[in-house]
Amino acid sequence: MGKLIRCITSDGLVMATALDSTDIVAEAEKLHKSSAVVTAALGRLLTATSMMGNALKGKSNTITVKIDGDGPAGALIAVADSQGDVRGYAVNPVVEIPLKDNGKLDVCGAVGTQGTLFVIKDLGLKEPYNGFVPISTGEIAEDIAAYYAISEQIPTVCALGVLVNPDLTVRVAGGYIIQLLPAAHGYEEVISKLENNIKVMKPITTLLDEGKTIEEIVKIALTGFEVEVLEEQTAAYKCNCSRVRFEKALKSLNQEELTEMANEMEKAETVCQFCGSVYTFTSDEIRSFLKK
C-alpha cells in the first residue's frame, strides 16, 4: 500500500500532501501491462488523483480526473475516494515512442500537449462539480497545478514522478501537492521561500530512490517552515467493480439493444477497464432484464 500524509506549516500558511505511490503504480502496471511511458504517465495521474481525493471531506465523495490529450496514449482516467484509494486506466496502455534527449521517458509525447484536463467531484449533491482547463504541458504535474490555479484559484506546486525498471516494473513512484492557504495571500516572502526550495530540490523519484521518506521529502520542500503532520494513512489501488454494477449498466440499455444482444450471442462478457475483471451474462439473463 502507498503511504499518504497531509501536513500544514505551524503558521497556517501552507498545506502539503505527499504520497509514496510505488505500490499503487506497480499494481496498475501489473493489471494493465502498460509500456514504460504509459506506466509513467498513468502513474503520475494516479498519484495526483489519490492526493486530490484525500482532500475531499465526505466518506462517500469521489473525484475523477481525466487528461484527454492528442498523444498516442489517448485519454487517461483516474478515480479516487476520500481515503485516497484510486484506480485508473489509459485508453491505449501500450505506446512505444523514443526517449527524450536526456534519456528520460517522454510522458508529454505520449499524453500530448493539446487537449483538456477534466476534474469531476461527486460530493453527494444533486449535480457533481465539473472543472476543466486546457492541457499546459502534458507532463501532468504542471497540468494539475494549472487546474488549481485557474479553476480553483489556489496557488499550487505539484511534483509527480515514476521510475520504471528496464523490465517494465515500477522502481519508485510518488508525488506531492503544496498549496498556499488563504492566510498566505500577500506574503511574498512565503512564496519566494517556496519557490527557492522547489528550485533546488532533486526530482521526487531521485529522493525516493535514495531512500527518503515522504515526510523527509515534504520537509525538504518546506525548508524554513515548521511542519506539522495532520494525517498519516495508507492508500491503495482499489477497484470497486462488481457483477451487480455491470448488471445495472446492462439494464440501463434500451430494449432494442438488449434484445439484439440476447438474440445474437449465447453469452455476453463485460470487462472492467480499471482492473480487467470479467463478468459473464447468459442470453437468458439478458432477456430477463427486458421484463424489468
C-alpha positions as CSV (number, residue, x, y, z in Angstrom):
1,M,0.0,0.0,0.0
2,G,1.0,3.6,-0.5
3,K,1.7,5.9,2.3
4,L,0.0,9.3,2.3
5,I,0.5,12.2,4.6
6,R,-1.2,15.6,5.0
7,C,0.8,18.4,6.6
8,I,0.4,22.1,7.5
9,T,3.0,24.7,8.4
10,S,2.7,25.9,12.0
11,D,2.0,29.4,10.8
12,G,-1.1,28.1,9.0
13,L,0.1,29.5,5.6
14,V,1.0,26.3,3.6
15,M,-0.7,22.9,3.2
16,A,1.1,19.9,1.8
17,T,0.0,16.4,0.8
18,A,2.6,13.8,-0.2
19,L,2.3,10.2,-1.3
20,D,4.7,7.3,-1.8
21,S,2.6,5.6,-4.6
22,T,5.1,2.9,-5.6
23,D,2.8,0.0,-4.7
24,I,-0.2,1.8,-6.3
25,V,1.6,2.3,-9.6
26,A,3.1,-1.2,-9.6
27,E,-0.4,-2.7,-9.3
28,A,-1.6,-0.5,-12.2
29,E,1.3,-1.7,-14.3
30,K,0.6,-5.3,-13.4
31,L,-3.1,-5.0,-14.2
32,H,-2.8,-3.1,-17.5
33,K,0.6,-4.5,-18.7
34,S,1.4,-1.0,-19.9
35,S,4.5,0.1,-21.7
36,A,7.1,2.2,-19.7
37,V,6.0,5.6,-20.9
38,V,2.3,4.9,-20.2
39,T,3.1,3.5,-16.8
40,A,4.9,6.7,-16.1
41,A,2.0,8.9,-17.4
42,L,-0.8,6.9,-15.7
43,G,1.3,6.5,-12.5
44,R,1.6,10.3,-12.3
45,L,-2.2,10.8,-12.8
46,L,-3.0,8.1,-10.2
47,T,-0.7,9.7,-7.7
48,A,-2.2,13.1,-8.2
49,T,-5.8,11.9,-8.1
50,S,-5.2,9.9,-4.9
51,M,-3.9,13.1,-3.2
52,M,-6.8,15.1,-4.6
53,G,-9.3,12.6,-3.4
54,N,-7.8,12.6,0.1
55,A,-8.7,16.3,0.3
56,L,-12.4,15.5,0.0
57,K,-14.3,15.6,3.3
58,G,-17.2,13.2,2.8
59,K,-16.6,9.5,3.2
60,S,-18.6,8.8,0.0
61,N,-17.1,11.6,-2.0
62,T,-15.1,10.8,-5.1
63,I,-13.1,12.6,-7.7
64,T,-12.4,11.7,-11.3
65,V,-9.5,13.3,-13.2
66,K,-9.3,12.8,-16.9
67,I,-6.5,14.1,-19.1
68,D,-7.6,13.9,-22.8
69,G,-4.7,14.9,-25.0
70,D,-3.7,14.5,-28.6
71,G,-0.9,11.9,-27.9
72,P,-0.9,8.2,-28.8
73,A,-1.8,7.1,-25.2
74,G,-5.3,8.6,-25.7
75,A,-7.3,9.6,-22.7
76,L,-6.0,8.8,-19.2
77,I,-8.6,8.5,-16.4
78,A,-8.2,8.1,-12.6
79,V,-10.9,7.9,-9.9
80,A,-10.2,8.3,-6.2
81,D,-12.2,8.3,-2.9
82,S,-11.6,10.4,0.2
83,Q,-9.4,7.7,1.6
84,G,-7.0,8.2,-1.3
85,D,-7.7,4.7,-2.8
86,V,-7.5,5.1,-6.5
87,R,-8.0,3.3,-9.8
88,G,-7.4,4.2,-13.4
89,Y,-6.5,3.3,-17.0
90,A,-5.2,4.6,-20.2
91,V,-7.2,4.1,-23.4
92,N,-4.0,2.9,-25.1
93,P,-1.8,1.2,-22.5
94,V,1.0,0.2,-24.9
95,V,2.8,3.1,-26.6
96,E,6.3,3.0,-27.9
97,I,8.0,6.3,-28.6
98,P,11.6,7.4,-28.4
99,L,13.1,8.7,-25.2
100,K,13.8,12.3,-24.7
101,D,17.3,13.7,-25.5
102,N,18.1,13.5,-21.8
103,G,17.3,9.7,-21.8
104,K,14.0,10.1,-19.8
105,L,10.6,8.8,-20.8
106,D,8.7,11.2,-23.0
107,V,5.5,11.5,-21.0
108,C,4.2,14.6,-22.8
109,G,4.9,12.9,-26.1
110,A,2.6,10.1,-25.1
111,V,-0.1,12.3,-23.5
112,G,0.1,15.2,-26.0
113,T,0.3,18.9,-25.5
114,Q,-3.1,19.8,-26.9
115,G,-6.3,18.8,-25.1
116,T,-8.2,19.2,-21.9
117,L,-7.8,18.2,-18.2
118,F,-11.2,17.5,-16.6
119,V,-11.9,17.3,-12.9
120,I,-15.3,15.9,-11.7
121,K,-16.1,15.9,-8.0
122,D,-19.0,13.9,-6.7
123,L,-19.8,15.5,-3.4
124,G,-23.2,13.9,-2.8
125,L,-25.0,16.9,-4.2
126,K,-27.7,16.9,-6.9
127,E,-25.1,17.7,-9.5
128,P,-21.3,16.9,-9.5
129,Y,-18.8,19.7,-9.6
130,N,-17.1,20.0,-13.0
131,G,-13.9,21.8,-13.8
132,F,-11.6,21.8,-16.8
133,V,-8.5,23.6,-18.1
134,P,-6.5,23.3,-21.3
135,I,-3.5,21.0,-21.1
136,S,-0.5,23.2,-20.4
137,T,2.4,20.7,-20.9
138,G,1.2,17.2,-20.9
139,E,3.6,16.4,-18.1
140,I,0.6,16.1,-15.8
141,A,2.1,17.7,-12.7
142,E,2.1,21.1,-14.3
143,D,-1.4,20.5,-15.6
144,I,-2.7,19.7,-12.1
145,A,-1.1,22.9,-10.8
146,A,-2.6,24.9,-13.6
147,Y,-6.0,23.4,-12.8
148,Y,-5.8,24.5,-9.2
149,A,-4.6,28.0,-10.2
150,I,-7.1,28.6,-12.9
151,S,-10.2,26.7,-11.8
152,E,-10.0,26.9,-8.0
153,Q,-7.7,30.0,-7.7
154,I,-5.4,28.1,-5.3
155,P,-1.6,28.8,-5.9
156,T,-0.2,25.3,-6.1
157,V,3.1,23.4,-6.6
158,C,2.8,19.8,-7.8
159,A,5.5,17.3,-8.3
160,L,4.9,13.8,-9.7
161,G,7.3,11.0,-10.7
162,V,7.5,7.4,-11.7
163,L,10.8,5.5,-12.2
164,V,10.4,2.4,-14.3
165,N,12.8,-0.5,-14.3
166,P,14.2,-2.0,-17.6
167,D,11.9,-5.0,-17.1
168,L,8.9,-2.5,-17.0
169,T,8.3,-3.0,-13.3
170,V,8.0,0.1,-11.1
171,R,11.0,1.0,-9.1
172,V,9.6,4.1,-7.2
173,A,6.7,6.5,-7.6
174,G,5.3,9.4,-5.7
175,G,4.4,13.0,-5.6
176,Y,3.4,16.0,-3.5
177,I,1.0,18.9,-3.8
178,I,1.8,22.1,-1.9
179,Q,-0.7,24.8,-1.7
180,L,-0.9,28.3,-0.2
181,L,-3.8,28.8,2.2
182,P,-5.9,31.9,2.1
183,A,-4.0,33.4,5.0
184,A,-0.8,33.4,2.9
185,H,-2.0,35.7,0.2
186,G,0.1,38.8,0.2
187,Y,3.0,37.1,2.0
188,E,5.6,37.4,-0.8
189,E,8.3,36.0,1.4
190,V,6.4,32.8,1.8
191,I,6.0,32.4,-2.0
192,S,9.7,33.3,-2.5
193,K,10.9,30.8,0.1
194,L,8.8,28.0,-1.5
195,E,10.0,28.9,-5.0
196,N,13.6,28.8,-3.9
197,N,13.1,25.4,-2.1
198,I,11.5,23.8,-5.1
199,K,14.1,25.2,-7.5
200,V,17.0,23.4,-5.8
201,M,15.1,20.2,-4.9
202,K,16.0,16.9,-6.6
203,P,13.3,15.1,-8.5
204,I,10.9,13.2,-6.2
205,T,11.9,9.9,-7.9
206,T,15.5,10.6,-7.1
207,L,14.7,11.3,-3.5
208,L,12.6,8.2,-3.1
209,D,15.2,6.1,-4.8
210,E,17.8,7.4,-2.3
211,G,15.6,6.1,0.5
212,K,14.0,9.3,1.6
213,T,10.6,9.0,3.2
214,I,7.7,11.2,2.1
215,E,7.9,13.0,5.5
216,E,11.5,13.9,4.7
217,I,10.6,15.0,1.2
218,V,7.9,17.3,2.5
219,K,10.4,18.8,5.0
220,I,12.9,19.4,2.2
221,A,10.2,21.2,0.1
222,L,9.2,23.2,3.2
223,T,12.7,24.1,4.4
224,G,12.5,27.1,6.6
225,F,9.0,26.3,7.8
226,E,7.9,24.4,10.9
227,V,5.9,21.4,9.6
228,E,3.1,19.6,11.5
229,V,1.8,16.2,10.2
230,L,-2.0,16.3,10.4
231,E,-2.8,12.9,9.0
232,E,-1.0,9.8,8.0
233,Q,-2.6,6.8,6.3
234,T,-2.4,4.2,3.6
235,A,-3.8,4.3,0.1
236,A,-4.1,1.6,-2.4
237,Y,-5.0,0.7,-6.0
238,K,-8.6,-0.4,-5.4
239,C,-11.3,-1.1,-7.9
240,N,-15.0,-1.2,-6.7
241,C,-16.4,-3.1,-9.7
242,S,-18.9,-5.9,-9.2
243,R,-21.3,-8.1,-11.1
244,V,-24.1,-6.0,-9.7
245,R,-22.7,-2.8,-11.1
246,F,-22.4,-4.4,-14.6
247,E,-25.9,-5.8,-14.3
248,K,-27.2,-2.3,-13.6
249,A,-25.3,-1.0,-16.6
250,L,-26.8,-3.6,-18.9
251,K,-30.3,-2.9,-17.5
252,S,-29.8,0.8,-18.5
253,L,-29.6,-0.1,-22.2
254,N,-32.7,0.3,-24.2
255,Q,-35.0,-2.6,-25.1
256,E,-33.8,-2.8,-28.7
257,E,-30.1,-3.1,-27.7
258,L,-30.9,-5.8,-25.1
259,T,-33.0,-7.8,-27.5
260,E,-30.3,-7.7,-30.2
261,M,-27.6,-8.7,-27.7
262,A,-29.7,-11.6,-26.4
263,N,-30.5,-12.9,-29.9
264,E,-27.0,-12.6,-31.3
265,M,-24.9,-14.2,-28.6
266,E,-25.2,-17.1,-26.2
267,K,-23.4,-15.0,-23.5
268,A,-22.1,-11.5,-23.1
269,E,-18.8,-10.8,-21.5
270,T,-18.3,-7.4,-19.8
271,V,-14.8,-6.3,-18.8
272,C,-13.8,-3.7,-16.2
273,Q,-11.4,-1.2,-17.7
274,F,-9.9,-0.4,-14.3
275,C,-8.9,-3.9,-13.2
276,G,-9.7,-6.3,-16.0
277,S,-12.3,-8.4,-14.2
278,V,-14.7,-10.2,-16.5
279,Y,-18.4,-10.7,-15.8
280,T,-20.4,-13.0,-18.0
281,F,-24.2,-12.8,-18.6
282,T,-26.1,-15.5,-20.5
283,S,-28.6,-14.7,-23.2
284,D,-31.4,-15.9,-20.8
285,E,-30.2,-13.4,-18.1
286,I,-30.1,-10.6,-20.7
287,R,-33.7,-11.5,-21.7
288,S,-34.8,-11.4,-18.1
289,F,-33.6,-7.8,-18.0
290,L,-36.2,-7.0,-20.7
291,K,-39.0,-7.9,-18.3
292,K,-37.9,-5.4,-15.6
